[in-house]
Amino acid sequence: MSSNITDFEALVQQYADKIAKERGTKVKWICIDGSQSHIKEQYPDMKVSVNVQDPVFFWDAPSVNQDMLYKDRVTNNGSESVSTTISRSESVSNNFSWSTTEGIKVGASVKVSAKFAGIGAETEESFEFNFSSTQGESKTTTKTWGVNKTIVTPPKSSTEISWILDRNKSAGTFKSDVTISGNVAIWFKDKIDLNIPGGSNLHWLWFPTPASVIRELGNPNGFRTSGSDAIFNAVGKANADVGLESQLWVNETPITQNEGAKQASLERSSPSQILIFDKDGTLLQDNTVAGVSPEEATV
């Protein structure tokens, strides 16, 4: 995917040169941010302002992977049940990366702070999206997951306990509307009528709106107009690898069972319970799925 940054000030210069050529004159200067001394003193409100919409994400189908956070086995050779409390916490990294592929510069950089949305997990942190640079950004955050549950192992039984974290790995794109409002300032070397070639409303200094600049240039790629505003559709790409939820898998077997015949791998074991927890260790769901493989269980 190619990357491109549109310079709005360069478009204003292109617009001014076009008008000047049609009117048979030259451009003395342009100003979009009110910093030119004459504009600052006489017309302080004649400048553009920028409003940036929070990015809207479009994610491809995610892949879900599992990390083993903790594993233990409780063997009860006695004649009474044994209770084991699993109380643990783990700090897990969440990884984010993003970059702008179609952006815009309006004087200073165009930036917005926003969260990654729609990835199946709540992100508490905000990330800075710079729509004036194609430089890739990345950030790693840490979230602490917890579990607190008492597991009962019946007499003459063995219980395998696995604490697992589901991770969501997603890739996609994002879009954001950058709205440019206000007025730009253009000083021509000769008095002209900006609105009508050869007209009688003559001035050196004119204050066209962003929309009039864009329309005169034939609505360059990425732009649309609304009233006096010009709206640029900024585009980027993003990746996220985050924890979704933790599960406590409990696999209970008679102690007389042939240990060598047990299926020890995570993918092939058949838990008698799958307990689902949020990041704070609060039990969300308790499913008994005895005899059903994880591939078949709905949790």
Rosetta silent file (secondary structure, phi, psi, omega in degrees, C-alpha in Angstrom):
SEQUENCE: MSSNITDFEALVQQYADKIAKERGTKVKWICIDGSQSHIKEQYPDMKVSVNVQDPVFFWDAPSVNQDMLYKDRVTNNGSESVSTTISRSESVSNNFSWSTTEGIKVGASVKVSAKFAGIGAETEESFEFNFSSTQGESKTTTKTWGVNKTIVTPPKSSTEISWILDRNKSAGTFKSDVTISGNVAIWFKDKIDLNIPGGSNLHWLWFPTPASVIRELGNPNGFRTSGSDAIFNAVGKANADVGLESQLWVNETPITQNEGAKQASLERSSPSQILIFDKDGTLLQDNTVAGVSPEEATV
SCORE:     score description
SCORE:     0.000 S_00000001
   1 L     0.000  122.127 -179.277    0.000    0.000    0.000 S_00000001
   2 L   -73.281  158.570 -178.969    1.536    3.292   -1.094 S_00000001
   3 L  -121.265  144.694 -177.312    1.738    6.251    1.277 S_00000001
   4 E  -154.329  138.622  175.731    1.054    9.881    0.517 S_00000001
   5 E  -118.414  122.325  177.695    0.728   13.140    2.450 S_00000001
   6 E   -89.664  131.706  179.413   -1.249   16.000    0.883 S_00000001
   7 E   -98.441  108.433 -177.621   -0.077   19.516    1.779 S_00000001
   8 H   -63.380  -37.437  179.217   -3.125   21.777    2.058 S_00000001
   9 H   -62.562  -36.228  176.253   -0.989   24.922    1.986 S_00000001
  10 H   -65.761  -34.904  176.558    0.502   23.755   -1.324 S_00000001
  11 H   -67.193  -38.705  176.987   -3.036   23.348   -2.675 S_00000001
  12 H   -63.129  -40.977  177.463   -3.856   26.913   -1.598 S_00000001
  13 H   -63.536  -41.162  177.619   -0.743   28.105   -3.427 S_00000001
  14 H   -62.330  -42.648  177.109   -1.817   26.127   -6.491 S_00000001
  15 H   -61.792  -47.790 -178.526   -5.269   27.697   -6.277 S_00000001
  16 H   -62.137  -42.414  178.477   -3.843   31.212   -5.891 S_00000001
  17 H   -63.412  -37.599  179.077   -1.486   30.750   -8.854 S_00000001
  18 H   -64.461  -47.863  179.164   -4.387   29.500  -10.980 S_00000001
  19 H   -62.979  -43.548 -179.171   -6.559   32.496  -10.130 S_00000001
  20 H   -61.423  -41.995  179.777   -3.637   34.905  -10.657 S_00000001
  21 H   -63.727  -42.184  179.384   -2.869   33.459  -14.074 S_00000001
  22 H   -66.420  -28.430 -178.162   -6.508   33.740  -15.131 S_00000001
  23 H   -97.171    0.095  177.392   -6.601   37.375  -13.933 S_00000001
  24 L    73.118   36.232  179.371   -3.235   38.290  -15.485 S_00000001
  25 L  -139.159 -167.418  178.998   -1.374   39.007  -12.245 S_00000001
  26 L  -126.256  165.320  176.723    0.905   37.332   -9.684 S_00000001
  27 E   -95.584  128.784  177.008    0.538   36.147   -6.108 S_00000001
  28 E   -83.728  -49.383  175.247    2.338   38.212   -3.480 S_00000001
  29 E  -162.904  160.978  172.599    1.712   35.866   -0.556 S_00000001
  30 E  -126.558  156.914  177.006   -0.683   33.369    0.949 S_00000001
  31 E  -150.863  129.341  179.704   -1.413   32.627    4.606 S_00000001
  32 L  -111.586  -14.403 -173.486   -3.515   29.838    6.090 S_00000001
  33 L  -115.205    8.357  178.356   -2.748   30.125    9.816 S_00000001
  34 L    76.137   10.693 -174.985   -3.089   33.861   10.505 S_00000001
  35 L   -84.409  -17.286  179.486    0.639   34.272   11.156 S_00000001
  36 L   -64.413  138.509 -169.870    1.315   36.888    8.435 S_00000001
  37 H   -57.334  -43.483 -179.115    1.802   40.280   10.107 S_00000001
  38 H   -64.664  -41.400  178.785   -0.953   42.115    8.199 S_00000001
  39 H   -67.289  -42.341 -178.832   -3.442   39.314    8.871 S_00000001
  40 H   -60.922  -38.474 -176.947   -2.421   39.077   12.511 S_00000001
  41 H   -82.506  -41.157 -171.349   -2.972   42.819   13.046 S_00000001
  42 H  -102.428  -31.849 -174.269   -6.018   43.498   10.874 S_00000001
  43 L  -135.793   63.263 -173.620   -7.812   40.171   10.356 S_00000001
  44 L   -63.335  -19.913 -179.456   -6.922   37.835   13.261 S_00000001
  45 L   -89.249   -6.306 -176.125   -9.923   35.589   12.604 S_00000001
  46 L   -87.973   81.769  178.581   -9.035   34.944    8.974 S_00000001
  47 L  -156.923  168.685 -179.420   -7.322   31.584    9.266 S_00000001
  48 E   -93.970  155.266  171.677   -8.199   27.939    8.999 S_00000001
  49 E  -126.911  155.996 -174.874   -9.046   25.567   11.824 S_00000001
  50 E  -126.591  133.012  173.700   -8.886   21.796   11.765 S_00000001
  51 E  -121.949  127.340 -175.745  -11.158   19.229   13.384 S_00000001
  52 E  -112.299  122.924  177.311  -10.089   15.588   13.321 S_00000001
  53 L   -73.829  144.690  172.942  -12.601   12.769   13.733 S_00000001
  54 L   -58.047  141.355 -179.055  -11.628    9.777   15.855 S_00000001
  55 L   -59.580  142.586  172.271  -10.461    6.954   13.578 S_00000001
  56 E  -106.774  125.235 -172.724  -13.038    4.406   12.446 S_00000001
  57 E   -98.429  146.944  176.170  -11.496    0.931   12.206 S_00000001
  58 E  -129.635  100.433 -173.209  -12.194   -1.814    9.680 S_00000001
  59 E   -95.354  141.444  169.184  -10.682   -5.070   10.915 S_00000001
  60 L   -72.473  169.775  178.073  -10.089   -8.257    8.961 S_00000001
  61 L   -59.853  127.127 -175.869  -11.175  -11.530   10.558 S_00000001
  62 L   -78.422  160.892  168.975   -8.938  -11.969   13.630 S_00000001
  63 E  -107.155  135.305 -178.501   -6.909  -14.996   14.586 S_00000001
  64 E  -107.516  121.902  177.956   -7.298  -16.169   18.177 S_00000001
  65 E  -115.675  163.409 -178.079   -4.282  -17.722   19.879 S_00000001
  66 E  -124.282  133.621  174.953   -3.878  -19.071   23.393 S_00000001
  67 E  -109.134  134.194  175.454   -1.107  -18.445   25.923 S_00000001
  68 E   -83.363  115.590  179.471   -0.586  -20.765   28.875 S_00000001
  69 E   -91.121  -31.764 -176.714   -0.338  -18.583   31.992 S_00000001
  70 E  -163.602  143.298  177.550   -0.267  -21.319   34.627 S_00000001
  71 E  -144.988  138.516 -179.636   -0.585  -25.090   34.830 S_00000001
  72 E  -152.871  160.928  175.551   -0.771  -27.451   37.814 S_00000001
  73 E  -131.581  131.828  177.441   -1.968  -30.921   38.753 S_00000001
  74 E  -111.269  122.067  179.266   -3.585  -31.895   42.055 S_00000001
  75 E  -110.011  124.483 -177.943   -3.533  -35.605   42.958 S_00000001
  76 E  -115.273  101.100  177.915   -5.864  -36.788   45.728 S_00000001
  77 L   -87.280   -5.592 -174.890   -5.062  -40.303   46.973 S_00000001
  78 L   -82.083 -172.790 -177.526   -7.242  -39.868   50.049 S_00000001
  79 L  -102.298   -0.558  178.277  -10.827  -40.750   50.822 S_00000001
  80 L  -124.740  156.251 -179.629  -12.087  -37.156   51.141 S_00000001
  81 L   -65.792  149.850  179.010  -12.285  -34.280   48.662 S_00000001
  82 E  -119.753  129.689  178.591   -9.417  -31.786   48.544 S_00000001
  83 E   -99.660  133.655  178.369   -9.949  -28.070   47.864 S_00000001
  84 E  -126.889  123.448  178.916   -7.282  -26.083   46.028 S_00000001
  85 E   -95.244  121.638  175.807   -7.521  -22.310   45.635 S_00000001
  86 E   -97.228  107.302  179.285   -5.998  -20.905   42.467 S_00000001
  87 E  -129.151  103.433 -174.402   -5.244  -17.237   43.147 S_00000001
  88 E  -142.273  159.692  171.451   -2.846  -15.734   40.646 S_00000001
  89 E  -140.077  146.828 -179.386   -2.168  -12.617   38.624 S_00000001
  90 E  -139.455  135.560  174.119   -0.074  -12.157   35.497 S_00000001
  91 E   -90.124  125.007 -174.652    1.043   -9.034   33.636 S_00000001
  92 E  -123.326  138.804 -179.425    0.555   -9.523   29.901 S_00000001
  93 E   -84.114  138.389  168.296    1.714   -7.297   27.052 S_00000001
  94 E  -110.898  134.776 -173.775   -0.670   -5.911   24.433 S_00000001
  95 E  -117.857  131.914 -179.053    0.973   -4.813   21.187 S_00000001
  96 E  -130.823  143.391  171.983   -0.275   -2.124   18.799 S_00000001
  97 E  -145.563  148.508 -177.681    1.147   -0.665   15.584 S_00000001
  98 E  -160.166  157.710  176.521   -0.277    1.830   13.105 S_00000001
  99 E  -158.283  154.519  177.557    0.677    4.189   10.288 S_00000001
 100 E   -89.355  133.457  176.444   -0.953    6.704    7.957 S_00000001
 101 E  -107.271  -30.288  174.871   -1.116    5.794    4.279 S_00000001
 102 E  -132.865  103.748 -174.730   -3.153    8.755    2.993 S_00000001
 103 E  -126.847 -175.807 -176.650   -2.712   11.830    5.162 S_00000001
 104 E  -146.098  144.140  174.335   -2.789   15.602    5.130 S_00000001
 105 E  -114.846  128.000  178.278   -0.704   18.470    6.445 S_00000001
 106 L  -125.684   83.269 -173.697   -2.448   21.739    7.300 S_00000001
 107 L    69.242 -101.035  175.542    0.335   24.019    8.465 S_00000001
 108 L   -76.943  174.875 -179.230    1.188   22.161   11.663 S_00000001
 109 L   -65.811  147.743  176.919    0.720   18.419   12.017 S_00000001
 110 L  -100.733  112.111 -174.727   -2.791   16.995   12.041 S_00000001
 111 E  -133.687  157.294  172.765   -3.093   14.692   15.055 S_00000001
 112 E  -150.682  144.041  174.762   -5.739   13.104   17.238 S_00000001
 113 E  -100.115  126.687 -176.329   -5.596   10.942   20.365 S_00000001
 114 E  -153.692  167.025  178.590   -7.979    7.997   20.256 S_00000001
 115 L   -94.866  155.163  168.659   -8.413    4.391   21.326 S_00000001
 116 L   -72.867  123.710 -176.363   -8.153    1.275   19.196 S_00000001
 117 L  -118.694  151.799  172.848  -11.789    0.239   18.761 S_00000001
 118 L    80.168   19.476 -178.616  -13.515   -2.904   17.541 S_00000001
 119 L  -100.057    8.562  177.282  -10.779   -5.429   18.350 S_00000001
 120 L    86.101   -1.348  178.779  -12.897   -7.469   20.740 S_00000001
 121 L  -141.262  143.389  179.390  -11.130   -6.161   23.838 S_00000001
 122 L   -72.099  128.561  174.138  -11.408   -2.908   25.735 S_00000001
 123 L  -107.741  120.695 -176.429   -8.360   -0.661   25.348 S_00000001
 124 L   -83.789  -23.861 -175.703   -8.003    1.796   28.189 S_00000001
 125 L   -87.427  152.831  172.972   -5.081    3.703   26.681 S_00000001
 126 L  -101.594  151.176 -178.467   -5.245    6.399   24.006 S_00000001
 127 E  -125.541  143.906 -179.548   -2.881    6.469   21.050 S_00000001
 128 E   -89.715  121.132  176.592   -1.729    9.461   19.009 S_00000001
 129 E  -102.267  116.972 -179.740   -2.587    9.232   15.325 S_00000001
 130 E  -101.668  106.820 -177.697   -0.488   11.628   13.226 S_00000001
 131 L   -86.784    7.950  178.043   -2.194   12.152    9.881 S_00000001
 132 L  -109.157   10.248 -179.288    0.647   14.369    8.641 S_00000001
 133 L  -146.919  142.532  175.936    3.304   11.649    8.622 S_00000001
 134 L   -94.701    6.384  178.693    3.613    8.167    7.167 S_00000001
 135 L   -64.229  125.841  179.896    6.123    7.191    9.851 S_00000001
 136 L   -67.573  146.459  178.866    4.962    3.971   11.478 S_00000001
 137 E  -123.525  153.076  175.715    4.185    4.005   15.203 S_00000001
 138 E  -147.286  154.672 -179.518    4.037    1.216   17.755 S_00000001
 139 E  -153.556  137.824  175.355    3.171    0.912   21.410 S_00000001
 140 E  -115.458  126.997  177.398    3.209   -1.869   23.964 S_00000001
 141 E  -116.121  164.600 -178.794    0.929   -1.681   26.975 S_00000001
 142 E  -122.909  132.670  176.134    0.618   -3.988   29.962 S_00000001
 143 E  -125.263  136.935  179.405   -2.565   -5.391   31.446 S_00000001
 144 E   -96.669  124.001  177.845   -2.726   -7.483   34.608 S_00000001
 145 E  -102.866  145.867 -179.182   -5.010  -10.510   34.487 S_00000001
 146 E  -133.093  156.985  174.321   -6.229  -12.255   37.613 S_00000001
 147 E  -145.997  139.993  178.075   -7.937  -15.477   38.646 S_00000001
 148 E  -147.466  104.069 -175.319   -9.285  -16.575   42.022 S_00000001
 149 E  -152.570  138.238  176.114  -11.149  -19.873   42.162 S_00000001
 150 E   -95.348  125.890 -179.235  -11.343  -22.870   44.476 S_00000001
 151 E  -109.687  132.207 -179.412  -11.190  -26.219   42.692 S_00000001
 152 E  -102.674  125.489  176.224  -12.407  -29.409   44.394 S_00000001
 153 E  -105.506  116.101 -178.343  -10.647  -32.688   43.605 S_00000001
 154 L   -64.737  166.296  177.274  -12.757  -35.746   44.584 S_00000001
 155 L   -58.599  147.563  177.178  -11.235  -38.742   46.383 S_00000001
 156 L    54.027   39.983 -179.307   -9.015  -41.003   44.308 S_00000001
 157 E  -135.349  161.553  175.297   -8.879  -38.433   41.526 S_00000001
 158 E  -125.897  133.372 -178.564   -6.372  -36.237   39.764 S_00000001
 159 E  -118.877  121.910  174.062   -7.211  -32.721   38.575 S_00000001
 160 E   -96.058  125.790 -176.478   -5.226  -30.912   35.909 S_00000001
 161 E  -116.404  123.615 -179.884   -5.693  -27.129   36.132 S_00000001
 162 E  -126.727  124.834  175.541   -4.708  -24.871   33.227 S_00000001
 163 E  -102.523  118.675 -169.177   -5.049  -21.085   33.228 S_00000001
 164 E  -124.545  141.402  175.737   -5.145  -19.894   29.632 S_00000001
 165 E  -110.451  123.683  172.201   -5.318  -16.464   28.018 S_00000001
 166 E   -80.957  129.680  178.676   -7.113  -16.021   24.702 S_00000001
 167 E  -116.075  139.779  179.132   -5.330  -13.470   22.484 S_00000001
 168 E  -107.943  118.548  177.959   -6.849  -11.672   19.522 S_00000001
 169 E  -108.988  115.629 -172.610   -4.451  -10.823   16.681 S_00000001
 170 E  -126.935  148.351  173.272   -6.043   -8.383   14.227 S_00000001
 171 E  -133.883  144.614 -179.045   -4.996   -6.432   11.146 S_00000001
 172 E  -174.223 -163.695  179.729   -7.024   -3.790    9.359 S_00000001
 173 E  -126.245  166.284  174.069   -7.378   -0.218    8.209 S_00000001
 174 E  -140.278  155.735  178.533   -8.768    2.977    9.681 S_00000001
 175 E  -133.230  151.714  179.247  -10.262    6.165    8.295 S_00000001
 176 E  -150.926  131.718  175.419  -10.740    9.624    9.743 S_00000001
 177 E   -81.567  125.555  174.892  -12.392   12.771    8.399 S_00000001
 178 E  -107.033  109.512 -176.001  -10.171   15.850    8.692 S_00000001
 179 E   -97.812  124.946  179.912  -12.400   18.934    8.393 S_00000001
 180 E  -107.998  117.382 -177.356  -10.768   22.228    7.397 S_00000001
 181 E  -117.265  175.452  175.139  -12.882   25.291    8.217 S_00000001
 182 E    94.917 -142.092 -177.337  -12.429   29.064    8.210 S_00000001
 183 L  -144.226  148.519  169.135  -10.656   31.120    5.533 S_00000001
 184 L  -101.292  158.829  179.482   -7.298   31.339    3.809 S_00000001
 185 E  -115.188  132.681  178.314   -5.729   34.697    2.949 S_00000001
 186 E  -133.023  126.914  176.524   -4.291   35.531   -0.488 S_00000001
 187 E  -110.377  119.871  178.334   -2.677   38.849   -1.475 S_00000001
 188 E   -95.144  155.234 -179.403   -2.360   39.455   -5.208 S_00000001
 189 E   -70.477  -24.257  175.919    0.084   41.950   -6.762 S_00000001
 190 E  -125.192  156.127  175.077   -2.800   43.668   -8.539 S_00000001
 191 E   -68.459  134.900  179.186   -6.374   44.251   -7.517 S_00000001
 192 E  -137.381  164.676  168.416   -8.643   41.549   -8.909 S_00000001
 193 L   -99.884  108.714 -175.877  -12.209   40.348   -8.719 S_00000001
 194 L   -65.258  -34.092 -171.922  -11.843   36.871   -7.253 S_00000001
 195 L   -85.862  -32.267 -175.841  -15.359   35.798   -8.104 S_00000001
 196 L  -132.183  115.195  175.640  -15.768   37.135  -11.650 S_00000001
 197 L   -56.834  126.844 -178.577  -12.925   37.430  -14.181 S_00000001
 198 L    78.756    7.066 -179.273  -12.938   41.048  -15.360 S_00000001
 199 L   -73.187  174.970 -174.015  -15.423   41.984  -12.633 S_00000001
 200 L  -101.985   -3.780  179.503  -15.516   45.315  -10.829 S_00000001
 201 L   -87.004   83.773 -168.321  -15.216   44.134   -7.200 S_00000001
 202 L   -99.896  130.886  176.574  -11.465   44.724   -7.033 S_00000001
 203 E  -150.408  153.965  171.409   -9.195   43.988   -4.052 S_00000001
 204 E   -78.613  -39.142 -171.798   -5.622   42.901   -3.411 S_00000001
 205 E  -105.851  129.136  178.869   -6.559   40.728   -0.439 S_00000001
 206 E  -130.505  154.418 -177.526   -9.088   37.919   -0.591 S_00000001
 207 L  -127.412   70.829  179.096  -10.284   35.328    1.928 S_00000001
 208 L   -68.660  155.079  177.727  -11.600   32.263    0.083 S_00000001
 209 L   -83.061  159.663  175.693  -12.987   29.329    2.058 S_00000001
 210 H   -56.697  -37.574 -179.806  -11.313   25.906    2.068 S_00000001
 211 H   -64.322  -40.589 -179.533  -14.262   24.510    0.107 S_00000001
 212 H   -66.441  -34.582  176.189  -13.884   27.097   -2.664 S_00000001
 213 H   -62.447  -48.222 -176.696  -10.174   26.245   -2.946 S_00000001
 214 H   -67.509  -41.881  179.693  -10.903   22.538   -3.294 S_00000001
 215 H   -64.571  -40.441 -179.846  -13.780   22.984   -5.741 S_00000001
 216 H   -63.170  -30.220  179.657  -11.707   25.296   -7.959 S_00000001
 217 L   -89.731    7.609  175.682   -9.014   22.605   -8.120 S_00000001
 218 L    79.948   29.916  178.494  -11.534   19.952   -9.163 S_00000001
 219 L    52.705   73.430  179.574  -11.873   18.155   -5.826 S_00000001
 220 L   -53.950  156.990 -176.662   -8.427   16.526   -5.547 S_00000001
 221 L   -52.797  131.080  178.891   -8.300   12.878   -4.528 S_00000001
 222 L    96.460  -11.981 -176.821   -9.360   12.334   -0.934 S_00000001
 223 E  -104.681  150.619  164.133  -11.334   15.584   -0.642 S_00000001
 224 E  -144.185  168.768 -179.020  -14.999   16.438   -0.554 S_00000001
 225 E  -124.167  153.698  175.439  -16.738   19.649    0.473 S_00000001
 226 E  -145.095  108.713 -175.174  -19.588   20.523    2.793 S_00000001
 227 L    61.944 -124.142  179.442  -20.747   24.133    2.803 S_00000001
 228 L   -94.250    1.068 -176.788  -17.618   26.239    3.244 S_00000001
 229 E   -94.207  148.348  168.896  -15.580   23.343    4.684 S_00000001
 230 E  -106.074  134.589 -177.457  -13.137   21.035    2.941 S_00000001
 231 E  -121.856  123.224  178.885  -13.078   17.472    4.262 S_00000001
 232 E  -106.436  134.323  179.158  -10.144   15.145    3.695 S_00000001
 233 E   -94.001   98.693  178.316  -10.497   11.391    4.195 S_00000001
 234 E   -79.673  143.481 -175.247   -7.325   10.252    5.954 S_00000001
 235 E  -132.835  146.461  176.948   -6.544    6.529    5.760 S_00000001
 236 E  -152.022  179.992  177.143   -4.155    4.253    7.628 S_00000001
 237 E  -127.095  152.630 -173.935   -3.385    0.669    8.564 S_00000001
 238 E  -146.713  155.333  174.193   -3.226   -0.910   12.003 S_00000001
 239 E  -137.567  144.642  179.035   -2.344   -4.110   13.839 S_00000001
 240 E  -143.279  138.016  175.983   -3.300   -5.228   17.336 S_00000001
 241 E  -132.741  101.274 -169.759   -2.363   -8.251   19.440 S_00000001
 242 E  -133.453  155.607  173.904   -4.318   -8.149   22.702 S_00000001
 243 E   -76.464  137.897 -178.676   -5.624  -10.372   25.474 S_00000001
 244 E  -101.667  -56.669 -178.721   -9.365  -11.080   25.299 S_00000001
 245 E  -160.354  157.759  176.676  -10.291  -13.229   28.277 S_00000001
 246 E  -107.730  151.601 -179.526   -8.762  -15.872   30.524 S_00000001
 247 E  -130.859  139.364  173.890  -10.048  -19.393   31.010 S_00000001
 248 E  -106.379  110.106  179.686   -9.450  -21.904   33.776 S_00000001
 249 E   -94.233  126.353 -178.440   -9.600  -25.408   32.323 S_00000001
 250 E  -118.007  116.499 -177.538  -10.247  -28.150   34.893 S_00000001
 251 E  -118.130  106.871 -175.967   -9.690  -31.741   33.763 S_00000001
 252 E  -101.504  131.995  179.153  -10.624  -34.340   36.359 S_00000001
 253 E  -138.101  149.464  175.500   -9.695  -38.031   35.924 S_00000001
 254 E   -61.865  143.243 -176.451   -9.803  -41.113   38.203 S_00000001
 255 L   -71.149  -16.391  179.122   -6.445  -41.760   39.802 S_00000001
 256 L   -81.301   -9.457 -178.695   -6.594  -45.379   38.664 S_00000001
 257 L   -65.437  144.197  178.140   -6.526  -44.282   35.025 S_00000001
 258 L   -62.382  111.709 -177.028   -3.372  -45.152   33.132 S_00000001
 259 H   -58.977  -34.278 -177.648   -1.308  -41.958   33.384 S_00000001
 260 H   -69.244  -18.615 -178.726    0.498  -42.798   30.157 S_00000001
 261 H   -89.092   -7.847 -178.638   -2.758  -42.850   28.243 S_00000001
 262 L   -69.086  145.571  176.548   -3.726  -39.332   29.245 S_00000001
 263 L   -90.482  107.723 -171.685   -3.640  -36.683   26.552 S_00000001
 264 L   -86.547  -19.870 -175.497   -1.360  -34.046   28.013 S_00000001
 265 L   -70.434  147.249 -178.638   -1.417  -31.500   25.233 S_00000001
 266 L   -60.266  -39.652 -174.215   -3.586  -28.409   25.702 S_00000001
 267 L   -70.867  -25.149 -171.482   -5.258  -28.847   22.334 S_00000001
 268 L  -107.660   -8.439  179.922   -6.282  -32.460   22.921 S_00000001
 269 L   -71.507  156.801 -178.989   -7.310  -32.517   26.583 S_00000001
 270 L  -119.389   91.505 -176.295  -11.011  -32.681   27.466 S_00000001
 271 L   -67.639  142.451  175.051  -11.701  -30.389   30.439 S_00000001
 272 L   -79.319  -19.540  175.146  -14.623  -31.212   32.705 S_00000001
 273 E  -142.629  144.805  167.346  -15.052  -27.475   33.312 S_00000001
 274 E  -125.309  114.268 -178.604  -14.106  -24.293   31.484 S_00000001
 275 E  -105.056  125.323 -175.777  -14.305  -21.229   33.731 S_00000001
 276 E  -106.659  130.873 -176.284  -14.097  -17.867   31.970 S_00000001
 277 E  -123.437  151.543  169.625  -12.777  -14.785   33.806 S_00000001
 278 L   -84.312 -176.563 -173.547  -12.373  -11.109   32.976 S_00000001
 279 L   -66.148  -21.816 -178.992   -9.068   -9.309   33.500 S_00000001
 280 L   -89.183   -0.146  179.653   -9.874   -8.614   37.175 S_00000001
 281 L    89.855    8.633  178.406  -10.443  -12.279   37.948 S_00000001
 282 L   -78.450  129.441 -179.809  -14.235  -12.053   38.094 S_00000001
 283 E   -69.529  122.840 -179.826  -15.920  -15.281   37.004 S_00000001
 284 E   -99.001  -33.687 -173.860  -17.989  -14.604   33.897 S_00000001
 285 E  -156.470  139.544  178.643  -19.084  -18.086   32.906 S_00000001
 286 E  -124.607  106.924 -177.420  -18.918  -21.638   34.297 S_00000001
 287 E  -112.314  130.105  172.478  -19.367  -24.310   31.643 S_00000001
 288 E   -99.402  117.646 -174.336  -19.375  -28.031   32.268 S_00000001
 289 L  -130.707   45.191 -177.757  -18.317  -29.743   29.072 S_00000001
 290 L   -57.680  133.012  177.309  -17.381  -33.229   30.180 S_00000001
 291 L    79.243    2.804 -179.570  -16.518  -35.468   27.269 S_00000001
 292 L  -113.357  130.249 -179.225  -16.441  -32.587   24.791 S_00000001
 293 L   -73.274  156.431  178.968  -13.167  -31.489   23.231 S_00000001
 294 L   -56.991  -29.888  179.420  -12.190  -27.777   23.283 S_00000001
 295 L   -66.918  -26.666 -177.174  -12.689  -27.687   19.524 S_00000001
 296 L   -97.982  -20.175 -174.668  -16.352  -28.641   20.023 S_00000001
 297 L   -73.468  140.432  173.453  -17.113  -26.738   23.220 S_00000001
 298 L  -102.517  118.469 -175.982  -18.963  -23.427   23.056 S_00000001
 299 L  -126.992    0.000    0.000  -17.646  -21.069   25.721 S_00000001
